[in-house]
Each structure stands twice: as structure tokens, then as C-alpha cells.
Amino acid sequence: MADDADSPARQRHWDAAYADKPDDGLSWYQDAPQPSLELIERDGPGPGASVIDIGAGAARLADALLAKGYGDITLLDISEAALAATRDRLGDGGGRIRYLAADITQWQPPRRWDIWHDRAVMHFLVEEADQRAYRRAFLAGTAPGALAVIGTFAPDGPERCSGLPVRRWAAEELAGFLGPQVTLLDSRRHRHETPGGVAQQFDFAVLRRS
């Protein structure tokens, strides 16, 4: 695993990213959290399920899940600033949400969730040790039958984001990396357009823990 000293530097980087621009000016901003919400609704067990959003940032997935009746929602992000932005935006309506400020490569899940969602954390983990740490957290934080929806830059997607190098994944490759404990149910190609009008190609993997 990467040295623990890396975590403060990562946190400073992402806190600065959210401090420099409003969240709707960041390249990963989405007004509607698609295809994430569609895939969660299609393949998940419904609003009674528990959901964790890895690298939640200031994304609107939590808003959409609350509107759909989900009540057990956890948001994890390395950036306190990002989580604070979501907390401020949701106000009293976000009272049912748990906020966890943690580095996924150092984090030990305290429980298991029915749905694991990640849009764009995995592709920032370019070191093999960090990727293995992510896999350990994923397997510890989900039980057999759990659904995972993981979006990464596709093989023809950007090579860098937010000033950092990325590791691009095809859905099938990601499923193979996560190991025999997962089955790839579906993959979804997604073209994201940044607020600046730049097209970014994503691959979404829909996976079932076995």
C-alpha cells in the first residue's frame, strides 16, 4: 500500500480542487448522476438498500437517491471540503446521510453495504499497491449478492484529470482485477461532457458480488 504520508498530500490536492472552483465548474460535474442512478435502480434491490458512494465529492447522486426514497446512504471522500459542500447543499434534507472523510487506500470498512458506487476514484489509483488496497476495501465493504457500479475512464478516455495521471480501465478488465468474487453483469459506455465542453469517454462496470 502507498505510504500513509501520501494521504495528507492527496487530501490537500482535492481540497484545493474544490476550493478553486464552484462544484458545477469542475470537469467531473454532472447535473444528473447518469448512468449511475439508472444502473443502481435497474439492478439494485430498491430504496431499502444501503448505499456507499466512494469518492462522492460534491456529486448529486446523494440528492437523487434521497429523492428516490433511499435512507441508508454513506458518502466517502478524501476531501473534507467536498463533503462539506454536499452537506451544505442538502441542509436538513441530508440529515440521514453519513459522511466519511477517508482515503480509500487506507480505509477499513466498518460494515457492509448492499450497493457500492464509484464514479472516478478507481482510475486515479495508478499504483498497484493502491489498486490492491481498493480491492481489499471493496471486498470488505460488500457481501455476497451486493451490487457494484464502478465508472472509470475508458481505454480511449483521458490520460490525465485534475492535473494527475490516471489508469484507464475497460469494464471487463476491471471485473477481472476485482477477482473471482465478482460477476460482470453489464457494461455501459458513457460520454461525459465537461462544463467546458470537452468529451470524456467512461466505461461503467455493473458487478455482482458472489
KAJOKA-V226204 format. One record per helix or strand of 2 or more residues. SS is the DSSP state (h for helix, s for strand). FROM is the first residue (numbers start at 1). TO is the last residue. If there is no record, write none. Layout:
# KAJOKA-V226204
ss=SS from=FROM to=TO
ss=SS from=FROM to=TO
This chain:
# KAJOKA-V226204
ss=h from=5 to=20
ss=h from=23 to=25
ss=h from=36 to=43
ss=s from=50 to=54
ss=h from=61 to=67
ss=s from=72 to=77
ss=h from=80 to=94
ss=s from=97 to=101
ss=s from=113 to=119
ss=h from=122 to=124
ss=h from=128 to=141
ss=s from=142 to=153
ss=s from=160 to=161
ss=s from=164 to=165
ss=h from=171 to=178
ss=s from=182 to=193
ss=s from=199 to=209
